[in-house]
Structure formats: C-alpha cells, structure tokens
Amino acid sequence: MKKLLAVSVLALSLVGCEQAVTRKFGGSMSYDIPTGTELISITWKESNMWVLYYDPQTNSCTFKESSLYGAMEGSVVVKNCNYRGQ
C-alpha cells in the first residue's frame, strides 16, 4: 500500500512539473502562444519558462512567465513595441 501511494504521488508531481523535467532532464513539451501573435524568444529562469511574443493587432510585446503548476505566473506588456520580425 505504501509503495502504491509513493508511486501515485510521484506520478502526480511529474504531471504538474513537465517544465522542470524538460529543463533538467531533457525531453519535450509544448507551449501554445496566443493566436495571431509572433514568437520572439523563449528563455528559462530556474524551472520557470519565460516567453516573449509580439501582437501586431495591439502593437505590443508580452513577456509571460509559465511556472510550475501555474502557481505564480507574471507578465510584462510593452506597449508600442514596434517589433520588426524577420
């Protein structure tokens, strides 16, 4: 019974921390940016992933944090970004 409980806890924690597992041990994951935006960059800060994308409709750039379990996610919006993509 204890082994089953331990395996269940481990499985649940791995499902919630896909980013950390991908960052530390390799593998793959997916992340969807909002429709109609252009990806500029992705970077890591510890186990959190930060995504920078441009929205041509609002002429703004958004730097969004994607954290473990979605517990603390922040974002910074730069207005009048005037990004000139490739």
Secondary structure, DSSP 8 states (H G I E B T S, - for coil): -HHHHHHHHHHHHHHHTHHHHHHHH---------TT-EEEEEEEETTEEEEEEEETTTTEEEEEEE-GGGSS--EEEEES------
